[in-house]
């Protein structure tokens, strides 16, 4: 199944800046290619238009901005506000990409802090945001599995 985006190089740059998802497609497929989430995401995103990608990235940026605002305001990562934002993040992934279970979401949060590429990208919004996200995601997953 192809994971290439149906966008011109100019459209990619406008949507993702210096990040090119196609550059990481082979690695992602090697890691998750056999999973249901991978298959679902590839199927769903293959039909995205430029406008879909704009909405997707804008929604993701808005959630991250609010998470950074909560962090800067001193809201604890294991508190209600941060957990609610983590839940919005999980729902956003489910709405646009694949069914993001709490287990999958917890793994994604762990990836945010274990892979320096994710950490660097997320921390561009606010220093320490990747770790804050990870803590909020973990606590939210625990809240919903209790």
TITOR-582498 format. One record per residue (C-alpha): residue in three letters; x negated, y negated, z. Coordinates in nm, 2 decimals. Layout:
N
{code:ALA | X:X | Y:Y | Z:Z}
...
This chain:
146
{code:UNK | X:0.00 | Y:0.00 | Z:0.00}
{code:UNK | X:-0.15 | Y:-0.34 | Z:-0.10}
{code:UNK | X:-0.21 | Y:-0.60 | Z:0.17}
{code:UNK | X:-0.31 | Y:-0.87 | Z:-0.07}
{code:UNK | X:-0.12 | Y:-1.20 | Z:-0.03}
{code:UNK | X:0.07 | Y:-1.32 | Z:-0.33}
{code:UNK | X:-0.08 | Y:-1.67 | Z:-0.31}
{code:UNK | X:-0.32 | Y:-1.87 | Z:-0.51}
{code:UNK | X:-0.66 | Y:-1.96 | Z:-0.34}
{code:UNK | X:-0.53 | Y:-2.32 | Z:-0.30}
{code:UNK | X:-0.21 | Y:-2.20 | Z:-0.13}
{code:UNK | X:-0.41 | Y:-1.98 | Z:0.10}
{code:UNK | X:-0.64 | Y:-2.27 | Z:0.19}
{code:UNK | X:-0.34 | Y:-2.49 | Z:0.26}
{code:UNK | X:-0.18 | Y:-2.23 | Z:0.48}
{code:UNK | X:-0.47 | Y:-2.07 | Z:0.66}
{code:UNK | X:-0.75 | Y:-2.32 | Z:0.63}
{code:UNK | X:-1.09 | Y:-2.14 | Z:0.62}
{code:UNK | X:-0.94 | Y:-1.81 | Z:0.72}
{code:UNK | X:-0.87 | Y:-1.58 | Z:0.43}
{code:UNK | X:-0.66 | Y:-1.28 | Z:0.54}
{code:UNK | X:-0.77 | Y:-1.08 | Z:0.23}
{code:UNK | X:-1.13 | Y:-1.09 | Z:0.37}
{code:UNK | X:-1.02 | Y:-0.87 | Z:0.66}
{code:UNK | X:-0.77 | Y:-0.65 | Z:0.49}
{code:UNK | X:-0.99 | Y:-0.35 | Z:0.45}
{code:UNK | X:-1.10 | Y:-0.35 | Z:0.81}
{code:UNK | X:-0.74 | Y:-0.39 | Z:0.93}
{code:UNK | X:-0.62 | Y:-0.11 | Z:0.70}
{code:UNK | X:-0.90 | Y:0.11 | Z:0.83}
{code:UNK | X:-0.80 | Y:0.04 | Z:1.20}
{code:UNK | X:-0.42 | Y:0.04 | Z:1.16}
{code:UNK | X:-0.34 | Y:0.17 | Z:0.81}
{code:UNK | X:-0.17 | Y:0.49 | Z:0.93}
{code:UNK | X:0.06 | Y:0.33 | Z:1.17}
{code:UNK | X:0.43 | Y:0.25 | Z:1.13}
{code:UNK | X:0.36 | Y:-0.12 | Z:1.23}
{code:UNK | X:0.10 | Y:-0.15 | Z:0.94}
{code:UNK | X:0.34 | Y:0.00 | Z:0.69}
{code:UNK | X:0.63 | Y:-0.22 | Z:0.80}
{code:UNK | X:0.42 | Y:-0.53 | Z:0.80}
{code:UNK | X:0.28 | Y:-0.46 | Z:0.46}
{code:UNK | X:0.63 | Y:-0.40 | Z:0.32}
{code:UNK | X:0.78 | Y:-0.71 | Z:0.48}
{code:UNK | X:0.49 | Y:-0.96 | Z:0.41}
{code:UNK | X:0.45 | Y:-0.84 | Z:0.05}
{code:UNK | X:0.77 | Y:-1.02 | Z:-0.04}
{code:UNK | X:0.69 | Y:-1.35 | Z:0.15}
{code:UNK | X:0.70 | Y:-1.66 | Z:-0.06}
{code:UNK | X:0.48 | Y:-1.96 | Z:0.00}
{code:UNK | X:0.77 | Y:-2.11 | Z:0.20}
{code:UNK | X:0.80 | Y:-1.80 | Z:0.41}
{code:UNK | X:0.43 | Y:-1.82 | Z:0.49}
{code:UNK | X:0.46 | Y:-2.19 | Z:0.58}
{code:UNK | X:0.75 | Y:-2.11 | Z:0.82}
{code:UNK | X:0.56 | Y:-1.82 | Z:0.97}
{code:UNK | X:0.24 | Y:-2.01 | Z:1.03}
{code:UNK | X:0.43 | Y:-2.32 | Z:1.16}
{code:UNK | X:0.63 | Y:-2.11 | Z:1.41}
{code:UNK | X:0.31 | Y:-1.94 | Z:1.53}
{code:UNK | X:0.13 | Y:-2.27 | Z:1.57}
{code:UNK | X:0.42 | Y:-2.41 | Z:1.76}
{code:UNK | X:0.42 | Y:-2.12 | Z:2.01}
{code:UNK | X:0.04 | Y:-2.15 | Z:2.05}
{code:UNK | X:0.07 | Y:-2.53 | Z:2.11}
{code:UNK | X:0.33 | Y:-2.47 | Z:2.38}
{code:UNK | X:0.12 | Y:-2.20 | Z:2.53}
{code:UNK | X:-0.18 | Y:-2.43 | Z:2.54}
{code:UNK | X:0.03 | Y:-2.71 | Z:2.69}
{code:UNK | X:0.14 | Y:-2.47 | Z:2.97}
{code:UNK | X:-0.22 | Y:-2.37 | Z:3.03}
{code:UNK | X:-0.34 | Y:-2.73 | Z:3.04}
{code:UNK | X:-0.05 | Y:-2.82 | Z:3.28}
{code:UNK | X:-0.18 | Y:-2.56 | Z:3.52}
{code:UNK | X:0.11 | Y:-2.31 | Z:3.47}
{code:UNK | X:-0.01 | Y:-1.97 | Z:3.59}
{code:UNK | X:-0.06 | Y:-1.71 | Z:3.31}
{code:UNK | X:0.14 | Y:-1.47 | Z:3.52}
{code:UNK | X:0.42 | Y:-1.72 | Z:3.58}
{code:UNK | X:0.76 | Y:-1.74 | Z:3.42}
{code:UNK | X:0.68 | Y:-2.01 | Z:3.17}
{code:UNK | X:0.37 | Y:-1.83 | Z:3.03}
{code:UNK | X:0.55 | Y:-1.50 | Z:3.03}
{code:UNK | X:0.85 | Y:-1.65 | Z:2.84}
{code:UNK | X:0.61 | Y:-1.79 | Z:2.58}
{code:UNK | X:0.44 | Y:-1.45 | Z:2.55}
{code:UNK | X:0.79 | Y:-1.30 | Z:2.49}
{code:UNK | X:0.85 | Y:-1.57 | Z:2.22}
{code:UNK | X:0.52 | Y:-1.47 | Z:2.06}
{code:UNK | X:0.62 | Y:-1.10 | Z:2.06}
{code:UNK | X:0.96 | Y:-1.18 | Z:1.92}
{code:UNK | X:0.80 | Y:-1.39 | Z:1.65}
{code:UNK | X:0.58 | Y:-1.10 | Z:1.54}
{code:UNK | X:0.88 | Y:-0.87 | Z:1.54}
{code:UNK | X:1.09 | Y:-1.12 | Z:1.34}
{code:UNK | X:0.83 | Y:-1.17 | Z:1.07}
{code:UNK | X:0.59 | Y:-0.87 | Z:1.06}
{code:UNK | X:0.67 | Y:-0.55 | Z:1.24}
{code:UNK | X:0.85 | Y:-0.41 | Z:1.55}
{code:UNK | X:0.61 | Y:-0.54 | Z:1.82}
{code:UNK | X:0.66 | Y:-0.31 | Z:2.12}
{code:UNK | X:0.53 | Y:-0.42 | Z:2.46}
{code:UNK | X:0.25 | Y:-0.16 | Z:2.42}
{code:UNK | X:0.15 | Y:-0.30 | Z:2.08}
{code:UNK | X:0.17 | Y:-0.65 | Z:2.21}
{code:UNK | X:-0.05 | Y:-0.56 | Z:2.51}
{code:UNK | X:-0.31 | Y:-0.42 | Z:2.26}
{code:UNK | X:-0.29 | Y:-0.74 | Z:2.06}
{code:UNK | X:-0.35 | Y:-0.95 | Z:2.37}
{code:UNK | X:-0.65 | Y:-0.73 | Z:2.45}
{code:UNK | X:-0.78 | Y:-0.79 | Z:2.10}
{code:UNK | X:-0.76 | Y:-1.16 | Z:2.15}
{code:UNK | X:-1.03 | Y:-1.14 | Z:2.41}
{code:UNK | X:-1.23 | Y:-0.84 | Z:2.30}
{code:UNK | X:-1.29 | Y:-0.95 | Z:1.94}
{code:UNK | X:-1.48 | Y:-1.28 | Z:1.92}
{code:UNK | X:-1.32 | Y:-1.36 | Z:1.59}
{code:UNK | X:-0.98 | Y:-1.37 | Z:1.75}
{code:UNK | X:-1.11 | Y:-1.55 | Z:2.06}
{code:UNK | X:-1.28 | Y:-1.82 | Z:1.85}
{code:UNK | X:-0.98 | Y:-1.88 | Z:1.63}
{code:UNK | X:-0.73 | Y:-1.90 | Z:1.92}
{code:UNK | X:-0.96 | Y:-2.11 | Z:2.14}
{code:UNK | X:-0.97 | Y:-2.37 | Z:1.86}
{code:UNK | X:-0.63 | Y:-2.48 | Z:1.99}
{code:UNK | X:-0.76 | Y:-2.50 | Z:2.35}
{code:UNK | X:-1.06 | Y:-2.36 | Z:2.52}
{code:UNK | X:-0.97 | Y:-2.05 | Z:2.72}
{code:UNK | X:-0.63 | Y:-2.00 | Z:2.54}
{code:UNK | X:-0.72 | Y:-1.65 | Z:2.42}
{code:UNK | X:-0.77 | Y:-1.53 | Z:2.78}
{code:UNK | X:-0.46 | Y:-1.71 | Z:2.89}
{code:UNK | X:-0.25 | Y:-1.55 | Z:2.62}
{code:UNK | X:-0.39 | Y:-1.21 | Z:2.70}
{code:UNK | X:-0.30 | Y:-1.25 | Z:3.07}
{code:UNK | X:0.05 | Y:-1.38 | Z:2.99}
{code:UNK | X:0.11 | Y:-1.10 | Z:2.74}
{code:UNK | X:-0.01 | Y:-0.83 | Z:2.99}
{code:UNK | X:0.21 | Y:-0.97 | Z:3.27}
{code:UNK | X:0.51 | Y:-1.00 | Z:3.03}
{code:UNK | X:0.47 | Y:-0.64 | Z:2.92}
{code:UNK | X:0.45 | Y:-0.53 | Z:3.28}
{code:UNK | X:0.76 | Y:-0.73 | Z:3.36}
{code:UNK | X:0.96 | Y:-0.56 | Z:3.09}
{code:UNK | X:0.84 | Y:-0.21 | Z:3.16}
{code:UNK | X:0.93 | Y:-0.23 | Z:3.53}
